[in-house]
Amino acid sequence: MKIYLHEMIRTVPGREEDYMNSVLSVGQGPGRRAGRHWCLGQFRPADTSGGFPSAINMWEHTWESQAQALAGQFLAKERNSAMEEWWQRNVDLRRGGDDRWLVPTDYSPDVAALLEGGVRGRVFWHEILWMPMGTVDAYLEALGERFLPAAKRFGAQLIGAYRVALRPRQALMMLAFQEWDHLARLLEARESDPELRDWFAEREARLQNVEELILLPSRMSPLGIRD
């Protein structure tokens, strides 16, 4: 089973790209297999959408590979000295962070499918969603059936929709847009397009909180379009 490690790192101002490049220096190149996991992407928030300066790394794992990574971090006999050296060497680039394990919906593509399908973006829409206990699966099902077909009409491409392991009130969704005006047209249509208007009204009734971020891909992100 594929799972995803979502790392949201608070970086030193102006050092977001430096931090993301340093992550790849450990040997985990963009879109390449490193050990038993893949880089799905690296992103930073656009300033006006909040949550900056920060960087987001997403890695495709299995539970087995994630357990091995944690063993290398916390067990002396499994110690990953390269990771430990990197952690110490780059402490001046970061100030903390918040990690999540993401469990994908059945309709979420994996890294291979994203790359093979040509999914790329100049800009990405990223949501962390909070909702009442026991409602996450139903919300994600409704998102796949109702919101994603409507968003596709405006050029949205699904990166993934996930429930958050160990945080049973949370879900996360990410979309890619090849052009900025595709995202702008979707945001504008939230009030005018009947399908989107109905969805966002239902979403407001379902959710307790939502954090929306507009993300830019790093220079090395495998799903980014860079001019």
SULRA-V163162 format. One record per residue. N is the residue number from 1. RES is the residue in one small letter. PHI is phi in degrees with one decimal (999 if undefined). PSI is psi in whole degrees, -180 to 180 (NA if undefined). NEAR is the number of other ideal C-beta (glycine too) atoms within 12 Angstrom. Layout:
BEGIN
((N	RES	PHI	PSI	NEAR) (N	RES	PHI	PSI	NEAR))
END
This chain:
BEGIN
((1	m	999	133	17) (2	k	-81.4	138	32) (3	i	-131.9	171	33) (4	y	-133.5	134	42) (5	l	-94.3	121	37) (6	h	-110.5	114	40) (7	e	-111.0	119	32) (8	m	-110.7	109	35) (9	i	-108.7	130	35) (10	r	-82.1	117	23) (11	t	-103.8	166	36) (12	v	-69.2	137	22) (13	p	-52.4	131	17) (14	g	81.2	1	14) (15	r	-115.4	20	24) (16	e	-60.2	-50	37) (17	e	-65.8	-37	26) (18	d	-60.3	-44	26) (19	y	-63.0	-48	37) (20	m	-63.4	-38	38) (21	n	-64.3	-36	26) (22	s	-65.9	-34	32) (23	v	-60.2	-43	38) (24	l	-69.3	-20	29) (25	s	-67.8	-15	21) (26	v	-71.1	-13	27) (27	g	112.9	9	18) (28	q	-103.3	77	35) (29	g	-68.9	158	20) (30	p	-64.7	126	31) (31	g	72.4	5	28) (32	r	-108.4	148	20) (33	r	-75.6	130	20) (34	a	-130.9	109	24) (35	g	69.9	-113	24) (36	r	-127.1	26	20) (37	h	-144.8	165	32) (38	w	-122.1	153	32) (39	c	-85.1	116	38) (40	l	-77.5	-40	45) (41	g	174.2	165	44) (42	q	-131.9	139	40) (43	f	-146.0	160	46) (44	r	-135.8	146	39) (45	p	-71.8	142	31) (46	a	-65.8	140	25) (47	d	-54.9	-42	17) (48	t	-71.7	-14	11) (49	s	-91.5	-5	23) (50	g	97.4	168	17) (51	g	70.8	33	27) (52	f	-120.6	159	26) (53	p	-79.4	134	27) (54	s	-157.8	169	36) (55	a	-138.7	147	45) (56	i	-120.8	125	45) (57	n	-110.1	138	41) (58	m	-128.2	129	48) (59	w	-124.8	136	38) (60	e	-89.1	125	40) (61	h	-129.2	177	36) (62	t	-115.5	168	23) (63	w	-60.6	-35	19) (64	e	-64.6	-47	16) (65	s	-67.7	-33	26) (66	q	-68.2	-40	29) (67	a	-61.7	-40	20) (68	q	-65.3	-39	20) (69	a	-64.1	-41	29) (70	l	-68.6	-38	20) (71	a	-61.3	-40	17) (72	g	-66.4	-22	23) (73	q	-88.2	-35	20) (74	f	-115.6	-18	15) (75	l	-102.6	128	13) (76	a	-59.4	-41	11) (77	k	-72.8	-19	8) (78	e	-105.7	15	16) (79	r	-53.8	130	16) (80	n	-97.1	94	22) (81	s	-67.2	-33	14) (82	a	-64.2	-42	18) (83	m	-66.6	-41	27) (84	e	-63.0	-42	18) (85	e	-65.1	-41	15) (86	w	-61.5	-44	23) (87	w	-56.7	-45	23) (88	q	-72.9	-38	14) (89	r	-67.6	-28	17) (90	n	-113.2	21	26) (91	v	-64.7	-22	18) (92	d	-77.2	-5	14) (93	l	-97.7	-10	30) (94	r	-139.6	158	30) (95	r	-126.4	9	20) (96	g	136.5	-174	15) (97	g	177.9	-172	23) (98	d	-149.7	117	24) (99	d	-104.1	152	25) (100	r	-138.6	147	27) (101	w	-97.1	127	32) (102	l	-109.8	131	41) (103	v	-107.5	117	32) (104	p	-75.4	152	36) (105	t	-70.4	166	30) (106	d	-62.2	-28	18) (107	y	-92.7	3	21) (108	s	-82.4	129	33) (109	p	-74.4	151	29) (110	d	-88.2	180	30) (111	v	-60.9	-44	32) (112	a	-59.5	-43	17) (113	a	-67.1	-38	22) (114	l	-63.1	-46	33) (115	l	-67.0	-44	24) (116	e	-66.9	-32	12) (117	g	-82.6	-1	16) (118	g	69.6	26	15) (119	v	-71.9	120	34) (120	r	-143.7	158	25) (121	g	-151.6	145	35) (122	r	-85.0	-25	28) (123	v	-144.6	148	38) (124	f	-131.0	143	43) (125	w	-107.2	124	41) (126	h	-125.2	128	41) (127	e	-127.0	134	34) (128	i	-110.3	127	33) (129	l	-122.5	138	33) (130	w	-115.0	138	23) (131	m	-150.9	169	32) (132	p	-61.2	151	18) (133	m	-54.5	135	14) (134	g	85.8	6	12) (135	t	-113.9	-1	24) (136	v	-63.5	-47	32) (137	d	-62.1	-41	20) (138	a	-65.4	-39	20) (139	y	-63.9	-46	36) (140	l	-65.1	-34	35) (141	e	-64.1	-45	20) (142	a	-65.4	-38	28) (143	l	-59.9	-44	39) (144	g	-67.1	-35	27) (145	e	-84.1	-31	19) (146	r	-114.4	-48	25) (147	f	-77.3	-47	37) (148	l	-61.4	-42	32) (149	p	-61.3	-37	19) (150	a	-69.0	-43	28) (151	a	-66.1	-32	35) (152	k	-60.6	-31	20) (153	r	-63.8	-18	17) (154	f	-106.6	16	29) (155	g	90.1	9	28) (156	a	-73.7	138	33) (157	q	-121.0	130	32) (158	l	-74.7	125	34) (159	i	-86.2	-48	48) (160	g	178.3	155	42) (161	a	-130.3	129	38) (162	y	-140.8	149	42) (163	r	-93.0	154	36) (164	v	-99.3	117	32) (165	a	-63.7	141	24) (166	l	71.2	0	13) (167	r	-131.5	79	23) (168	p	-68.6	-4	17) (169	r	-99.3	1	23) (170	q	-114.5	147	33) (171	a	-135.3	165	44) (172	l	-143.6	140	43) (173	m	-136.3	145	41) (174	m	-138.9	136	43) (175	l	-122.1	150	37) (176	a	-111.3	146	41) (177	f	-131.3	131	36) (178	q	-74.2	-24	24) (179	e	-131.9	148	20) (180	w	-62.2	-37	22) (181	d	-70.9	-20	15) (182	h	-63.7	-47	27) (183	l	-64.0	-42	32) (184	a	-61.3	-41	18) (185	r	-66.6	-37	20) (186	l	-66.2	-46	33) (187	l	-62.5	-40	26) (188	e	-66.1	-34	15) (189	a	-78.3	-4	24) (190	r	-56.5	-29	26) (191	e	-100.7	-23	14) (192	s	-103.3	-30	15) (193	d	-82.5	125	21) (194	p	-57.7	-44	15) (195	e	-64.5	-45	23) (196	l	-68.7	-40	28) (197	r	-60.4	-44	19) (198	d	-65.5	-40	20) (199	w	-64.1	-47	29) (200	f	-69.3	-29	28) (201	a	-67.1	-42	17) (202	e	-66.7	-41	21) (203	r	-60.2	-43	30) (204	e	-60.4	-37	16) (205	a	-73.0	-30	15) (206	r	-82.2	-34	28) (207	l	-94.0	152	28) (208	q	-96.0	-29	20) (209	n	-164.1	157	17) (210	v	-150.1	139	24) (211	e	-117.0	113	24) (212	e	-103.2	133	28) (213	l	-128.9	141	30) (214	i	-97.8	122	33) (215	l	-111.3	147	41) (216	l	-111.2	138	38) (217	p	-73.7	148	41) (218	s	-68.4	167	33) (219	r	-61.8	-25	21) (220	m	-106.5	4	28) (221	s	-66.6	130	41) (222	p	-65.9	-21	36) (223	l	-102.3	6	41) (224	g	-88.4	147	33) (225	i	-102.9	121	24) (226	r	-121.1	124	17) (227	d	-86.7	NA	10))
END
